Amino acid sequence: MNQPPQQQQFKRKTIFIKKNLQLRYMMLIILSVLCGLAIMTFELTATLDELFDAYPVLVQPIYDEFIPIAASFFYKIAIYLLFVVLISAILSHKMAGPVYRFEQTCKAIAKGDFSQRVHLRQGDQLVELQDEFNKMMDRVEAEINKNKQK
């Protein structure tokens, strides 16, 4: 039986393919998480303060242990933020890789190679744009060939 040829998979070796775009995307994600953490910390301390004002005798043991608890909390937050950085790098790569591929394809087309098409990896973003771009280039190439034949 004839099997269709397998499409070559793009395997990028670098994490930062479009450094500026990826760093901006990562910073947006990290700042969003930090804002959420700040709001959560503010709410927690405000609630503990209200509890201490209402029930000082009951909450005093918590305040006595606050420094060790806070240190443990900040270590966990640091680990959590490392995960956020790693995940944001992966997510930004899934966005920046396709943008880079589109740029390279457009440069080749601008040099006159109208047979170029965008081929993204499975799981990349902008797959719908890839499909529409390739349809557009099929149409452009067909029109060029039609004009050449006339």
RAKA-V460330 format. One record per residue. N is the residue number from 1. RES is the residue in one letter. SS is DSSP state (H for helix, E for strand, C for the rest). PHI is phi in degrees with one decimal (999 if undefined). PSI is psi in whole degrees, 0 to 359 (none if undefined). Layout:
# RAKA-V460330
n	res	ss	phi	psi
N	RES	SS	PHI	PSI
N	RES	SS	PHI	PSI
This chain:
# RAKA-V460330
n	res	ss	phi	psi
1	M	C	999	145
2	N	C	-84.1	127
3	Q	C	-106.6	140
4	P	C	-64.9	146
5	P	C	-64.3	141
6	Q	C	-78.0	139
7	Q	C	-74.1	136
8	Q	C	-64.7	131
9	Q	C	-89.5	137
10	F	C	-85.2	126
11	K	C	-122.7	106
12	R	C	-84.9	139
13	K	C	-90.3	340
14	T	C	-106.5	148
15	I	C	-79.1	318
16	F	C	-99.0	89
17	I	C	-82.7	325
18	K	C	-131.8	85
19	K	H	-54.6	310
20	N	H	-62.2	314
21	L	H	-61.4	313
22	Q	H	-65.9	319
23	L	H	-65.9	321
24	R	H	-63.7	317
25	Y	H	-63.3	316
26	M	H	-63.9	317
27	M	H	-63.8	323
28	L	H	-61.1	315
29	I	H	-65.2	313
30	I	H	-64.4	317
31	L	H	-63.9	323
32	S	H	-62.3	316
33	V	H	-65.9	317
34	L	H	-63.4	322
35	C	H	-62.8	317
36	G	H	-61.4	317
37	L	H	-65.1	320
38	A	H	-63.6	316
39	I	H	-63.0	316
40	M	H	-62.9	318
41	T	H	-64.6	317
42	F	H	-60.7	314
43	E	H	-62.6	319
44	L	H	-64.9	314
45	T	H	-67.9	323
46	A	H	-64.5	319
47	T	H	-65.4	316
48	L	H	-63.9	322
49	D	H	-63.9	316
50	E	H	-62.9	318
51	L	H	-63.4	319
52	F	H	-65.2	321
53	D	H	-65.8	321
54	A	H	-80.5	321
55	Y	C	-134.3	70
56	P	H	-61.4	324
57	V	H	-70.9	321
58	L	H	-71.8	324
59	V	H	-90.8	345
60	Q	H	-54.4	318
61	P	H	-60.1	327
62	I	H	-67.5	317
63	Y	H	-64.7	326
64	D	H	-64.3	329
65	E	C	-99.3	10
66	F	H	-63.5	318
67	I	H	-63.2	310
68	P	H	-63.8	323
69	I	H	-66.5	317
70	A	H	-64.5	319
71	A	H	-61.7	314
72	S	H	-61.7	319
73	F	H	-61.3	315
74	F	H	-69.5	327
75	Y	H	-63.7	317
76	K	H	-65.3	321
77	I	H	-63.4	319
78	A	H	-61.8	318
79	I	H	-64.9	317
80	Y	H	-60.0	316
81	L	H	-65.9	326
82	L	H	-62.2	318
83	F	H	-63.1	320
84	V	H	-62.7	317
85	V	H	-61.7	314
86	L	H	-62.4	313
87	I	H	-65.0	319
88	S	H	-67.1	327
89	A	H	-65.1	318
90	I	H	-66.2	315
91	L	H	-63.9	319
92	S	H	-67.0	327
93	H	H	-65.8	322
94	K	H	-67.0	339
95	M	H	-94.5	315
96	A	H	-71.9	327
97	G	H	-58.1	309
98	P	H	-62.1	322
99	V	H	-61.8	317
100	Y	H	-61.1	316
101	R	H	-62.8	318
102	F	H	-61.3	316
103	E	H	-60.7	315
104	Q	H	-64.5	319
105	T	H	-65.9	318
106	C	H	-63.5	322
107	K	H	-63.5	319
108	A	H	-65.9	320
109	I	H	-66.3	320
110	A	H	-62.5	333
111	K	C	-81.4	356
112	G	C	109.9	0
113	D	C	-90.4	90
114	F	C	-80.0	1
115	S	C	-86.9	353
116	Q	C	-66.6	141
117	R	C	-135.7	158
118	V	C	-91.1	129
119	H	C	-127.0	110
120	L	C	-96.9	160
121	R	C	-78.5	156
122	Q	C	-63.9	133
123	G	C	95.0	350
124	D	C	-71.4	159
125	Q	C	-81.4	169
126	L	C	69.8	26
127	V	H	-65.1	323
128	E	H	-64.7	320
129	L	H	-64.3	320
130	Q	H	-56.8	312
131	D	H	-61.1	314
132	E	H	-68.0	321
133	F	H	-62.6	314
134	N	H	-65.8	323
135	K	H	-62.9	317
136	M	H	-61.2	315
137	M	H	-68.3	327
138	D	H	-59.6	316
139	R	H	-66.8	316
140	V	H	-62.5	314
141	E	H	-64.3	321
142	A	H	-63.2	318
143	E	H	-65.9	320
144	I	H	-63.3	314
145	N	H	-63.2	321
146	K	H	-64.2	318
147	N	H	-68.5	326
148	K	H	-65.6	325
149	Q	H	-73.0	336
150	K	C	-74.0	none
